[in-house]
Amino acid sequence: MINHLKVLFIFSILFLVVAEAKHKRKHKHKIRVHHLRHEPHLSEYQDQKSLFPQNPLYSESPPAPDFPSFSEPPPIPFFPPFPFPQPAQEIKPPFQINSIGNWELISENAGVSAMHINLLPTNKIIVYDAKVYRTSRIRLPEGTPCVPYRDRGSTEDKYDCFAHAVEYDIETNQVRPIQVTQGDPWCSSGGVRSDGTFISTGGFSTGGKSIRYMGPYCDGCEWREYDNVLATDRWYSTQQMLPNGDFILIGGRKSYSYEFVPAEGQRSEKTFYFPFLSETADIDENNLYPFVHLSTDGNLFIFSNNRSVLLNPNSHKIVRTFPVLPGGSRNYPASGMSALLPINLDDPNPKAEVMVCGGNIPDAFHIVETTKVFLPALHDCNRLVITEEFPEWENELMPSGRTMGDLLVLPNGELLLINGATRGTSAWWDADMPNYTPVLYKPEEPKGSRFTVLTPSSIARMYHSTSTVLPSGKIWVSGSNTHNTYKDVDKFPTETRVEAFSPPYLDPNFDMFRPHIFEDASQKGLIYGASFEVSFSMEDGAGLTQNDLKVSMYSPPFTTHGFSMGQRLLFLKIYELITEFEGSYRLRVEAPPSNVVAPPGYYLLFVVHRGLPGKGMWVNIQ
């Protein structure tokens, strides 16, 4: 009996081997086998079986007889019943929009020329100018005492009864004048703290070591001003939030150092010498308002003149030196533009890429100051992936040269170049030929097809002009004063008018496809790394899939002199799209994983459908 069983067992093995060989020969040109890295566990096998309906022809094999072991038989291949792969969701391209944008005048007079601006989470814009002019187009509120001062020319004692700051309500386009009583905030820096408090640092003369606070969340807020609390003068310096929520102040005129902004009412006791800033100074300086961006590794990318480094703000060490950017000078007074491109958090190792555009040659400021010859602004835009091991600058040409412009990151990940001039540099009377025409830049398009020329404005936005992205997706534009006072009649008069520019994505022909966030049904307080839900509606959501949508988080910057400090846009990871009923949806999204990629504080959150953003919602992450 045992011998019969042996023979039966051997023939069974031979039959299986021969059958397997025939099967492979028959299908070797039809099937590509992807080998598993490990064999499935029994639990996986059982879970996969549950995906199939019961089949009477399929059942578990009965246990094999307990034959005596004579030799180890060859293993029989394991083919569990995997479910058939589902077809990938189609990735639809962005909507093809033919609009080139439009302009509207939303205020005839904001009161002050918008040298410095920051959108606050109250939907107010803090707007302020220099005190040194001792004039503006709006007086202090009745009953507010005027500020005494000594005239620098006549040495007479006088009174300043003008407001040099206003709170601009973006919903009503009305302004509230605010008094500046202490140090002059002329050419200062700023940013919004994680609790919504606006912090302004530095300035001119008595304001060089000042810190000013506004808010958070108070009606009729006034400045809380502290003079002589910074360790050194910070005039034309850059302020950047760090992952822990503190601010660092870098540079300034003849200030080749950095320091950290102290707690309110405290003094900064220490500066850190930063020789890189003195090394990048030249006859025209060209190292003021250095471009500073927080990289995805927590280090600071710092660009000055034509050079850049990566600074560790904790160890105070330069950890990388990047290639020199040829072509000219990029910082004040040559005054190019810079932005950090959108960061994609769907990538487990998100890259950080910096863009630097425009400016002028190194001695352009000296030439215009001494001869009044306005040299053409630079035409180039340059990109550098600062997280690559061996990064190199990628160069392309803008449709027009630009100095003193702004480079804004839009809610859908595109960028906007706006304001400025095509000739000259920053400083009073030192530029000519306004660049009236905004330009759209699409970073994901192939090189050579990224720029789109948009509808020009009719108002010159030259030196000391500013712009910012609003929750509506419109661009708030104001300011321009090329003089040392306010002038009503001039080739380039002092501007206090406010415009709103609507980029192509606001074309009303596409409103039916635009997401509208239900704020009351959406989560506004975010926790790092945790999932949260956003509810929204869409008039026409036919065929809507998860791949059609993006969720972006935007940090509204402090903007002055062509640089938007702290500007940052993140694309979040989307887990799931849930259809509640026709036209109503929920997205399950993952918050940024850490404060390194998203410093704590307030952001505007947008749902974007194939390039169309809806109105942004304020969220706070801690």
VEXRO-424258 format. One record per residue (C-alpha): residue number from 1; residue in three letters; x, y, z. Coordinates in steps of 0.001 Angstrom, whole numbers. Layout:
# residues N
> n	res	x	y	z
> NUM	ALA	X	Y	Z $
...
END
This chain:
# residues 622
> n	res	x	y	z
> 1	MET	0	0	0 $
> 2	ILE	2818	2384	902 $
> 3	ASN	4512	1729	-2453 $
> 4	HIS	1276	2612	-4299 $
> 5	LEU	1063	5841	-2399 $
> 6	LYS	4662	6678	-3266 $
> 7	VAL	3980	6174	-6952 $
> 8	LEU	782	8228	-6771 $
> 9	PHE	2599	11076	-4996 $
> 10	ILE	5478	11174	-7532 $
> 11	PHE	3102	11178	-10528 $
> 12	SER	1094	13987	-8936 $
> 13	ILE	4207	16145	-8573 $
> 14	LEU	5312	15420	-12157 $
> 15	PHE	1852	16312	-13464 $
> 16	LEU	1890	19695	-11700 $
> 17	VAL	5401	20584	-12922 $
> 18	VAL	4599	19676	-16553 $
> 19	ALA	1304	21627	-16437 $
> 20	GLU	3051	24682	-15021 $
> 21	ALA	5740	24565	-17726 $
> 22	LYS	3151	24346	-20523 $
> 23	HIS	1243	27288	-19016 $
> 24	LYS	4368	29497	-18949 $
> 25	ARG	5296	28611	-22569 $
> 26	LYS	1773	29355	-23747 $
> 27	HIS	1580	32800	-22112 $
> 28	LYS	5186	33984	-22016 $
> 29	HIS	4518	36752	-24597 $
> 30	LYS	1240	37848	-23010 $
> 31	ILE	1922	38232	-19298 $
> 32	ARG	4581	40084	-17340 $
> 33	VAL	4888	38664	-13852 $
> 34	HIS	5660	41178	-11074 $
> 35	HIS	7288	39168	-8298 $
> 36	LEU	6149	39873	-4775 $
> 37	ARG	8720	41044	-2298 $
> 38	HIS	7189	38671	244 $
> 39	GLU	4549	36005	246 $
> 40	PRO	1105	37147	1387 $
> 41	HIS	145	36386	4921 $
> 42	LEU	-2847	34170	5553 $
> 43	SER	-4849	37133	6835 $
> 44	GLU	-4213	39010	3568 $
> 45	TYR	-5319	35967	1585 $
> 46	GLN	-8513	35659	3579 $
> 47	ASP	-9247	39394	3229 $
> 48	GLN	-8836	39201	-525 $
> 49	LYS	-11157	36178	-756 $
> 50	SER	-13876	38227	832 $
> 51	LEU	-13821	40582	-2144 $
> 52	PHE	-15156	37835	-4429 $
> 53	PRO	-18726	36499	-4462 $
> 54	GLN	-19253	32928	-3332 $
> 55	ASN	-18619	30493	-6153 $
> 56	PRO	-19924	26912	-5775 $
> 57	LEU	-16974	25714	-7857 $
> 58	TYR	-14540	27258	-5412 $
> 59	SER	-13997	25796	-1977 $
> 60	GLU	-11185	25147	414 $
> 61	SER	-9223	21991	-398 $
> 62	PRO	-9563	19247	2193 $
> 63	PRO	-6431	18600	4256 $
> 64	ALA	-3902	16328	2520 $
> 65	PRO	-3436	12779	3802 $
> 66	ASP	-659	12369	6338 $
> 67	PHE	1815	10704	3994 $
> 68	PRO	5174	9635	5319 $
> 69	SER	7936	12131	4356 $
> 70	PHE	10573	10687	1995 $
> 71	SER	11988	13882	431 $
> 72	GLU	11170	17626	309 $
> 73	PRO	8954	18167	-2747 $
> 74	PRO	9501	21294	-4867 $
> 75	PRO	7371	24259	-3731 $
> 76	ILE	4120	24781	-5533 $
> 77	PRO	3617	28428	-6641 $
> 78	PHE	1139	30391	-4540 $
> 79	PHE	-1510	32274	-6544 $
> 80	PRO	-3990	33974	-4225 $
> 81	PRO	-7147	35369	-5801 $
> 82	PHE	-6124	39077	-5991 $
> 83	PRO	-8894	41504	-7000 $
> 84	PHE	-8695	42796	-10532 $
> 85	PRO	-6935	46207	-10655 $
> 86	GLN	-9254	49179	-10960 $
> 87	PRO	-8595	51666	-13766 $
> 88	ALA	-6784	54812	-12584 $
> 89	GLN	-8879	57950	-12304 $
> 90	GLU	-8435	60260	-15253 $
> 91	ILE	-6362	63343	-14443 $
> 92	LYS	-8065	66214	-16184 $
> 93	PRO	-6015	69272	-17189 $
> 94	PRO	-6775	72741	-15824 $
> 95	PHE	-9639	74559	-17476 $
> 96	GLN	-8621	76437	-20597 $
> 97	ILE	-9404	80058	-19765 $
> 98	ASN	-9051	82739	-22419 $
> 99	SER	-9471	85676	-20051 $
> 100	ILE	-6426	87871	-19449 $
> 101	GLY	-7808	89413	-16265 $
> 102	ASN	-9442	92718	-15479 $
> 103	TRP	-8982	95739	-13224 $
> 104	GLU	-11385	97724	-11068 $
> 105	LEU	-10854	100831	-8963 $
> 106	ILE	-12141	100003	-5472 $
> 107	SER	-11056	103105	-3540 $
> 108	GLU	-10283	106647	-4634 $
> 109	ASN	-8237	107330	-1524 $
> 110	ALA	-6799	104949	1069 $
> 111	GLY	-5386	107933	2960 $
> 112	VAL	-1739	106873	2945 $
> 113	SER	553	105627	211 $
> 114	ALA	925	101892	747 $
> 115	MET	4649	101498	1339 $
> 116	HIS	4111	98538	3717 $
> 117	ILE	1110	96169	3875 $
> 118	ASN	6	92936	5515 $
> 119	LEU	-3377	91188	5273 $
> 120	LEU	-4549	90175	8749 $
> 121	PRO	-6888	87289	9722 $
> 122	THR	-9500	89940	10588 $
> 123	ASN	-9847	90639	6843 $
> 124	LYS	-8234	94026	7407 $
> 125	ILE	-5008	95173	5744 $
> 126	ILE	-2590	97120	7889 $
> 127	VAL	-1198	99841	5603 $
> 128	TYR	1507	102280	6640 $
> 129	ASP	3933	104765	5205 $
> 130	ALA	6878	106779	6547 $
> 131	LYS	6515	109461	9219 $
> 132	VAL	9355	111465	7716 $
> 133	TYR	7005	113090	5179 $
> 134	ARG	4883	114621	7980 $
> 135	THR	1931	114566	5623 $
> 136	SER	-548	112154	4038 $
> 137	ARG	-4057	112327	2594 $
> 138	ILE	-5903	111524	5806 $
> 139	ARG	-5880	113373	9109 $
> 140	LEU	-5915	111909	12570 $
> 141	PRO	-9379	111317	14034 $
> 142	GLU	-10991	114307	15687 $
> 143	GLY	-9867	114589	19272 $
> 144	THR	-6578	112743	18708 $
> 145	PRO	-3680	115005	19756 $
> 146	CYS	-1198	115907	17018 $
> 147	VAL	2385	114709	17343 $
> 148	PRO	5008	117414	18058 $
> 149	TYR	8232	117340	16040 $
> 150	ARG	11116	119579	15040 $
> 151	ASP	11348	120393	11344 $
> 152	ARG	14689	119158	10019 $
> 153	GLY	15005	122062	7581 $
> 154	SER	13857	125085	9541 $
> 155	THR	14483	123576	13015 $
> 156	GLU	11074	124953	14006 $
> 157	ASP	8818	123079	16393 $
> 158	LYS	5711	121892	14571 $
> 159	TYR	2790	119464	14938 $
> 160	ASP	2043	116460	12749 $
> 161	CYS	-1738	116031	12531 $
> 162	PHE	-1728	113398	9761 $
> 163	ALA	-2159	109642	9998 $
> 164	HIS	687	107612	8557 $
> 165	ALA	-1076	104265	8936 $
> 166	VAL	-4572	103002	8234 $
> 167	GLU	-6563	99832	8704 $
> 168	TYR	-8162	98983	5349 $
> 169	ASP	-11330	96856	5466 $
> 170	ILE	-11308	94579	2396 $
> 171	GLU	-15070	93947	2668 $
> 172	THR	-16177	97592	2740 $
> 173	ASN	-13089	99339	1234 $
> 174	GLN	-13236	101809	4125 $
> 175	VAL	-10220	102937	6146 $
> 176	ARG	-9593	103815	9768 $
> 177	PRO	-6667	106191	10453 $
> 178	ILE	-4075	105043	12995 $
> 179	GLN	-1550	107253	14736 $
> 180	VAL	2186	106463	14816 $
> 181	THR	3641	108245	17844 $
> 182	GLN	7101	106720	18319 $
> 183	GLY	9936	105686	15976 $
> 184	ASP	9574	106142	12207 $
> 185	PRO	8557	102877	10437 $
> 186	TRP	9986	104039	7099 $
> 187	CYS	11438	101017	5216 $
> 188	SER	10722	98626	8080 $
> 189	SER	9807	94941	8061 $
> 190	GLY	6985	92886	9523 $
> 191	GLY	4906	89743	9860 $
> 192	VAL	1946	88171	11659 $
> 193	ARG	2579	86159	14815 $
> 194	SER	895	82782	15279 $
> 195	ASP	-1856	84329	17460 $
> 196	GLY	-2719	86943	14799 $
> 197	THR	-695	89830	16257 $
> 198	PHE	1007	91968	13625 $
> 199	ILE	4629	92806	14477 $
> 200	SER	6545	95591	12714 $
> 201	THR	10292	95921	13270 $
> 202	GLY	12926	98540	12571 $
> 203	GLY	12717	101635	10439 $
> 204	PHE	14433	104972	9999 $
> 205	SER	16352	107090	12529 $
> 206	THR	14497	106846	15862 $
> 207	GLY	12618	103848	14487 $
> 208	GLY	15719	101806	13667 $
> 209	LYS	15492	99802	16913 $
> 210	SER	11718	99993	17343 $
> 211	ILE	9111	97212	17508 $
> 212	ARG	5397	97915	16967 $
> 213	TYR	2469	95583	17737 $
> 214	MET	-1098	95611	16443 $
> 215	GLY	-3894	93315	17611 $
> 216	PRO	-4838	90558	17669 $
> 217	TYR	-8590	90705	17107 $
> 218	CYS	-9572	94048	18546 $
> 219	ASP	-11851	96765	17217 $
> 220	GLY	-10142	100117	17069 $
> 221	CYS	-6679	98666	17656 $
> 222	GLU	-3828	101148	18089 $
> 223	TRP	-106	100577	17857 $
> 224	ARG	1754	99369	20910 $
> 225	GLU	5162	100922	20252 $
> 226	TYR	8523	100202	21886 $
> 227	ASP	11620	102193	20932 $
> 228	ASN	15234	101089	21430 $
> 229	VAL	14462	97415	22017 $
> 230	LEU	16380	95887	19084 $
> 231	ALA	20097	95311	19493 $
> 232	THR	21045	97243	16346 $
> 233	ASP	19390	99457	13745 $
> 234	ARG	17254	97537	11258 $
> 235	TRP	16559	99767	8248 $
> 236	TYR	15782	97751	5072 $
> 237	SER	16007	94439	6930 $
> 238	THR	14031	91217	6344 $
> 239	GLN	11800	89515	8907 $
> 240	GLN	11055	85780	8679 $
> 241	MET	9129	83419	10959 $
> 242	LEU	10973	80296	12137 $
> 243	PRO	9406	76861	12787 $
> 244	ASN	8986	77617	16499 $
> 245	GLY	6992	80778	15730 $
> 246	ASP	9779	83229	16590 $
> 247	PHE	10898	85909	14138 $
> 248	ILE	14438	86424	12902 $
> 249	LEU	15615	89812	11577 $
> 250	ILE	18330	89736	8934 $
> 251	GLY	20431	92590	7593 $
> 252	GLY	19661	96241	7106 $
> 253	ARG	21689	99254	6040 $
> 254	LYS	25243	98754	7366 $
> 255	SER	23886	95996	9617 $
> 256	TYR	25812	92865	8660 $
> 257	SER	24147	90683	11265 $
> 258	TYR	20905	89101	12378 $
> 259	GLU	18997	88889	15642 $
> 260	PHE	15799	87414	17040 $
> 261	VAL	12714	89487	17839 $
> 262	PRO	12222	89443	21632 $
> 263	ALA	8956	88978	23487 $
> 264	GLU	6786	92081	23737 $
> 265	GLY	8247	94568	26196 $
> 266	GLN	11612	92800	26304 $
> 267	ARG	14937	93835	24746 $
> 268	SER	17044	91978	22215 $
> 269	GLU	20428	91587	23813 $
> 270	LYS	22480	89890	21113 $
> 271	THR	23267	90094	17426 $
> 272	PHE	24995	87440	15336 $
> 273	TYR	27597	88724	12918 $
> 274	PHE	26855	87526	9386 $
> 275	PRO	29838	88270	7115 $
> 276	PHE	27920	87058	4057 $
> 277	LEU	26029	90372	4072 $
> 278	SER	29192	92484	4056 $
> 279	GLU	30693	90271	1350 $
> 280	THR	27675	90917	-895 $
> 281	ALA	27621	94707	-413 $
> 282	ASP	28949	96853	-3259 $
> 283	ILE	29128	100560	-4090 $
> 284	ASP	25323	100640	-4389 $
> 285	GLU	24796	98208	-1494 $
> 286	ASN	22418	95913	-3465 $
> 287	ASN	22199	93692	-362 $
> 288	LEU	19272	95393	1374 $
> 289	TYR	15990	93610	2041 $
> 290	PRO	17706	90240	1427 $
> 291	PHE	15422	87520	62 $
> 292	VAL	14836	85011	2870 $
> 293	HIS	12837	81770	2529 $
> 294	LEU	12345	78974	5066 $
> 295	SER	13338	75722	3374 $
> 296	THR	11608	72389	3953 $
> 297	ASP	14473	71281	6202 $
> 298	GLY	14144	74190	8644 $
> 299	ASN	17162	76083	7329 $
> 300	LEU	16997	79587	5859 $
> 301	PHE	17752	80307	2222 $
> 302	ILE	19243	83819	2129 $
> 303	PHE	19873	85629	-1154 $
> 304	SER	21835	88891	-1244 $
> 305	ASN	22905	90782	-4374 $
> 306	ASN	23734	87785	-6614 $
> 307	ARG	24754	85121	-4093 $
> 308	SER	22889	82778	-1785 $
> 309	VAL	23547	80492	1166 $
> 310	LEU	21634	78159	3476 $
> 311	LEU	21862	79195	7123 $
> 312	ASN	21054	77019	10119 $
> 313	PRO	19442	79526	12528 $
> 314	ASN	20028	77224	15500 $
> 315	SER	23724	76438	15053 $
> 316	HIS	24408	79757	13261 $
> 317	LYS	26379	77881	10628 $
> 318	ILE	26213	78207	6849 $
> 319	VAL	25421	74674	5767 $
> 320	ARG	25418	75245	1997 $
> 321	THR	26664	77773	-519 $
> 322	PHE	24769	77922	-3810 $
> 323	PRO	25991	78860	-7285 $
> 324	VAL	26255	82556	-8057 $
> 325	LEU	23331	83902	-10090 $
> 326	PRO	24816	85766	-13083 $
> 327	GLY	23298	88734	-14876 $
> 328	GLY	23145	91516	-12312 $
> 329	SER	22036	92538	-8828 $
> 330	ARG	18680	91458	-7427 $
> 331	ASN	18201	93167	-4063 $
> 332	TYR	17508	96764	-3111 $
> 333	PRO	18163	99176	-4792 $
> 334	ALA	18431	97069	-7992 $
> 335	SER	15201	95574	-6633 $
> 336	GLY	14352	92314	-8307 $
> 337	MET	11716	89915	-6976 $
> 338	SER	11771	86514	-5296 $
> 339	ALA	9327	83824	-4151 $
> 340	LEU	9356	80283	-2843 $
> 341	LEU	7467	78090	-5306 $
> 342	PRO	4535	75988	-4006 $
> 343	ILE	5465	73062	-1778 $
> 344	ASN	3717	69769	-2577 $
> 345	LEU	3051	67857	645 $
> 346	ASP	1707	64871	-1288 $
> 347	ASP	5403	64153	-1900 $
> 348	PRO	6957	62360	1109 $
> 349	ASN	10146	64371	510 $
> 350	PRO	8848	67733	-676 $
> 351	LYS	11331	69895	-2526 $
> 352	ALA	11917	73588	-1990 $
> 353	GLU	12447	75691	-5103 $
> 354	VAL	13222	79404	-5168 $
> 355	MET	12550	81885	-7966 $
> 356	VAL	14430	85169	-8498 $
> 357	CYS	13457	87571	-11295 $
> 358	GLY	14424	90990	-12597 $
> 359	GLY	16569	93686	-10996 $
> 360	ASN	19320	95649	-12707 $
> 361	ILE	23084	95711	-13225 $
> 362	PRO	25198	96373	-10098 $
> 363	ASP	25946	100060	-10786 $
> 364	ALA	22523	101027	-12204 $
> 365	PHE	21628	102951	-9032 $
> 366	HIS	24904	104914	-9079 $
> 367	ILE	24433	105768	-12763 $
> 368	VAL	20875	107032	-12345 $
> 369	GLU	21779	109011	-9215 $
> 370	THR	24676	110772	-10945 $
> 371	THR	23504	111064	-14566 $
> 372	LYS	19729	110415	-14507 $
> 373	VAL	20196	107713	-17150 $
> 374	PHE	17651	104973	-16477 $
> 375	LEU	19160	101636	-17479 $
> 376	PRO	16843	98837	-18663 $
> 377	ALA	15713	96439	-15951 $
> 378	LEU	16722	92789	-16228 $
> 379	HIS	14453	90473	-18241 $
> 380	ASP	15391	87139	-16690 $
> 381	CYS	13658	84777	-14265 $
> 382	ASN	15685	82092	-12522 $
> 383	ARG	14783	78963	-10558 $
> 384	LEU	16880	76938	-8111 $
> 385	VAL	15850	73720	-6331 $
> 386	ILE	17615	74355	-3035 $
> 387	THR	16976	70847	-1707 $
> 388	GLU	18827	69137	-4580 $
> 389	GLU	22310	67769	-3939 $
> 390	PHE	23876	69686	-6813 $
> 391	PRO	21452	72491	-7740 $
> 392	GLU	21930	74751	-10751 $
> 393	TRP	20052	77888	-11726 $
> 394	GLU	17535	77443	-14541 $
> 395	ASN	17125	80623	-16580 $
> 396	GLU	14282	81927	-18750 $
> 397	LEU	13196	85337	-20036 $
> 398	MET	10183	87361	-18934 $
> 399	PRO	8073	89158	-21550 $
> 400	SER	9419	92476	-20204 $
> 401	GLY	12091	93742	-17856 $
> 402	ARG	11005	94609	-14326 $
> 403	THR	12415	96332	-11272 $
> 404	MET	10497	97168	-8053 $
> 405	GLY	7779	94645	-8939 $
> 406	ASP	6033	92111	-6691 $
> 407	LEU	6085	88339	-7198 $
> 408	LEU	2968	86815	-5654 $
> 409	VAL	2052	83141	-5316 $
> 410	LEU	-1586	82600	-6279 $
> 411	PRO	-3993	80118	-4609 $
> 412	ASN	-3783	77677	-7551 $
> 413	GLY	29	77557	-7518 $
> 414	GLU	603	79991	-10364 $
> 415	LEU	2609	83175	-9805 $
> 416	LEU	1919	86784	-10675 $
> 417	LEU	4495	89424	-11568 $
> 418	ILE	2955	92852	-11025 $
> 419	ASN	3869	96553	-10489 $
> 420	GLY	7250	98205	-10960 $
> 421	ALA	9146	99815	-13808 $
> 422	THR	11044	98721	-16903 $
> 423	ARG	13934	101172	-16391 $
> 424	GLY	15952	102395	-13430 $
> 425	THR	16089	101308	-9805 $
> 426	SER	14469	101913	-6436 $
> 427	ALA	14815	105242	-4591 $
> 428	TRP	13241	108647	-5108 $
> 429	TRP	13124	109801	-8746 $
> 430	ASP	15308	106858	-9912 $
> 431	ALA	12973	104927	-12245 $
> 432	ASP	11103	105569	-15453 $
> 433	MET	8722	103791	-17843 $
> 434	PRO	6232	102033	-15538 $
> 435	ASN	5547	98368	-16133 $
> 436	TYR	1757	98556	-16275 $
> 437	THR	1363	94941	-17411 $
> 438	PRO	1042	92012	-14996 $
> 439	VAL	2360	88646	-16172 $
> 440	LEU	1106	85201	-15160 $
> 441	TYR	3697	82462	-14600 $
> 442	LYS	2752	78759	-14649 $
> 443	PRO	5646	76853	-13042 $
> 444	GLU	4395	73396	-14088 $
> 445	GLU	4283	74207	-17804 $
> 446	PRO	7232	73389	-20093 $
> 447	LYS	9945	75995	-20282 $
> 448	GLY	9109	78452	-23034 $
> 449	SER	5349	78382	-22414 $
> 450	ARG	5113	79507	-18783 $
> 451	PHE	4465	83253	-19184 $
> 452	THR	1149	84885	-20138 $
> 453	VAL	831	88642	-20604 $
> 454	LEU	-2295	89980	-18887 $
> 455	THR	-4424	93131	-19036 $
> 456	PRO	-2436	96260	-18132 $
> 457	SER	-3442	98780	-15506 $
> 458	SER	-3788	102474	-16285 $
> 459	ILE	-2112	103558	-13030 $
> 460	ALA	1678	103673	-12661 $
> 461	ARG	2777	101594	-9671 $
> 462	MET	6405	102557	-9182 $
> 463	TYR	8607	102948	-6109 $
> 464	HIS	6847	102135	-2824 $
> 465	SER	3922	100315	-4460 $
> 466	THR	2572	97065	-3018 $
> 467	SER	127	94237	-3703 $
> 468	THR	-1309	91229	-1915 $
> 469	VAL	-3597	88229	-2503 $
> 470	LEU	-7099	88521	-1015 $
> 471	PRO	-9337	85659	199 $
> 472	SER	-11467	86225	-2916 $
> 473	GLY	-8451	85422	-5099 $
> 474	LYS	-8289	89022	-6297 $
> 475	ILE	-5100	91052	-6004 $
> 476	TRP	-5180	94232	-3898 $
> 477	VAL	-2888	96868	-5453 $
> 478	SER	-1990	100288	-4092 $
> 479	GLY	800	102738	-3353 $
> 480	SER	3538	104377	-5453 $
> 481	ASN	5458	107408	-4328 $
> 482	THR	8698	108309	-6048 $
> 483	HIS	9032	111554	-4043 $
> 484	ASN	10185	112714	-613 $
> 485	THR	6722	114113	72 $
> 486	TYR	3166	113694	-1237 $
> 487	LYS	2674	115202	-4712 $
> 488	ASP	-683	115552	-6412 $
> 489	VAL	599	116844	-9754 $
> 490	ASP	3633	115186	-11256 $
> 491	LYS	4670	112779	-14001 $
> 492	PHE	4232	110056	-11374 $
> 493	PRO	2027	111547	-8628 $
> 494	THR	1781	110036	-5173 $
> 495	GLU	-801	107251	-5352 $
> 496	THR	-3350	106488	-2679 $
> 497	ARG	-5914	104938	-5031 $
> 498	VAL	-6595	101211	-4604 $
> 499	GLU	-7247	98751	-7412 $
> 500	ALA	-8307	95125	-7466 $
> 501	PHE	-6948	92902	-10215 $
> 502	SER	-8853	89723	-11083 $
> 503	PRO	-6525	87041	-12523 $
> 504	PRO	-7839	84798	-15334 $
> 505	TYR	-9031	82132	-12867 $
> 506	LEU	-11793	84524	-11745 $
> 507	ASP	-13427	84529	-15185 $
> 508	PRO	-17180	84482	-14320 $
> 509	ASN	-17846	82107	-17236 $
> 510	PHE	-16356	79362	-15052 $
> 511	ASP	-18190	80172	-11809 $
> 512	MET	-20334	77038	-12128 $
> 513	PHE	-17181	74958	-11649 $
> 514	ARG	-15825	76980	-8723 $
> 515	PRO	-15761	75393	-5234 $
> 516	HIS	-17510	77282	-2412 $
> 517	ILE	-16365	76296	1075 $
> 518	PHE	-19005	75763	3793 $
> 519	GLU	-17050	77406	6604 $
> 520	ASP	-19452	76377	9376 $
> 521	ALA	-19115	72717	8352 $
> 522	SER	-15328	72823	7897 $
> 523	GLN	-12539	72533	10435 $
> 524	LYS	-10551	75731	11022 $
> 525	GLY	-8269	74715	13874 $
> 526	LEU	-5633	72350	12484 $
> 527	ILE	-3176	70044	14232 $
> 528	TYR	96	69053	12616 $
> 529	GLY	-147	65716	10821 $
> 530	ALA	-3818	65183	11683 $
> 531	SER	-6574	64735	9132 $
> 532	PHE	-9396	67243	8866 $
> 533	GLU	-12419	67808	6652 $
> 534	VAL	-13431	70628	4333 $
> 535	SER	-17022	70848	3079 $
> 536	PHE	-17801	72645	-150 $
> 537	SER	-20360	72952	-2897 $
> 538	MET	-20100	73278	-6656 $
> 539	GLU	-22860	74191	-9064 $
> 540	ASP	-21631	71784	-11743 $
> 541	GLY	-19715	68868	-10254 $
> 542	ALA	-20527	66310	-12959 $
> 543	GLY	-17784	63695	-13102 $
> 544	LEU	-15892	65266	-10211 $
> 545	THR	-13073	63082	-8870 $
> 546	GLN	-10440	63492	-6192 $
> 547	ASN	-7798	64051	-8871 $
> 548	ASP	-9643	67159	-10069 $
> 549	LEU	-9085	68928	-6752 $
> 550	LYS	-6268	70508	-4796 $
> 551	VAL	-6282	72061	-1348 $
> 552	SER	-3799	74875	-795 $
> 553	MET	-2747	76756	2339 $
> 554	TYR	-1378	80263	1837 $
> 555	SER	476	82429	4328 $
> 556	PRO	-322	86104	3499 $
> 557	PRO	2987	87988	3476 $
> 558	PHE	4276	91320	4644 $
> 559	THR	5061	93192	1423 $
> 560	THR	7340	96155	890 $
> 561	HIS	9943	97243	-1664 $
> 562	GLY	9228	94347	-4027 $
> 563	PHE	9611	91493	-1547 $
> 564	SER	6812	89556	164 $
> 565	MET	8260	88332	3468 $
> 566	GLY	6962	85015	4792 $
> 567	GLN	4945	84202	1655 $
> 568	ARG	4333	80459	1448 $
> 569	LEU	1875	78176	-358 $
> 570	LEU	1437	74478	449 $
> 571	PHE	-529	71854	-1450 $
> 572	LEU	-1956	69413	1090 $
> 573	LYS	-2383	65662	813 $
> 574	ILE	-5979	64669	-6 $
> 575	TYR	-7168	61330	1361 $
> 576	GLU	-10738	61139	141 $
> 577	LEU	-13512	62938	-1710 $
> 578	ILE	-16962	62210	-312 $
> 579	THR	-20122	63123	-2214 $
> 580	GLU	-22827	64105	264 $
> 581	PHE	-25459	64710	-2413 $
> 582	GLU	-25491	66332	-5811 $
> 583	GLY	-23392	69490	-5669 $
> 584	SER	-22259	69011	-2053 $
> 585	TYR	-18935	67395	-1114 $
> 586	ARG	-16471	66757	1680 $
> 587	LEU	-12712	66404	1403 $
> 588	ARG	-10647	64537	3970 $
> 589	VAL	-7249	66183	3997 $
> 590	GLU	-4012	65829	5947 $
> 591	ALA	-2687	68929	7714 $
> 592	PRO	990	69807	7189 $
> 593	PRO	3166	67278	9003 $
> 594	SER	5244	69722	11053 $
> 595	ASN	6088	73327	11805 $
> 596	VAL	9185	72979	9635 $
> 597	VAL	7134	73037	6434 $
> 598	ALA	4346	75186	7905 $
> 599	PRO	5279	77547	10745 $
> 600	PRO	2430	78016	13229 $
> 601	GLY	-216	80622	12643 $
> 602	TYR	-2924	81775	10265 $
> 603	TYR	-3263	80657	6662 $
> 604	LEU	-5853	81049	3933 $
> 605	LEU	-7133	77639	2834 $
> 606	PHE	-8431	77267	-723 $
> 607	VAL	-10157	74419	-2562 $
> 608	VAL	-8980	74489	-6185 $
> 609	HIS	-10864	72715	-8987 $
> 610	ARG	-8751	72239	-12103 $
> 611	GLY	-7020	75578	-11565 $
> 612	LEU	-10113	77457	-10301 $
> 613	PRO	-9859	78527	-6635 $
> 614	GLY	-12905	79301	-4556 $
> 615	LYS	-12921	81896	-1795 $
> 616	GLY	-10323	81205	877 $
> 617	MET	-11117	80334	4501 $
> 618	TRP	-8914	81367	7415 $
> 619	VAL	-7430	78440	9346 $
> 620	ASN	-4947	78308	12190 $
> 621	ILE	-2398	75564	12760 $
> 622	GLN	-536	74938	16000 $
END
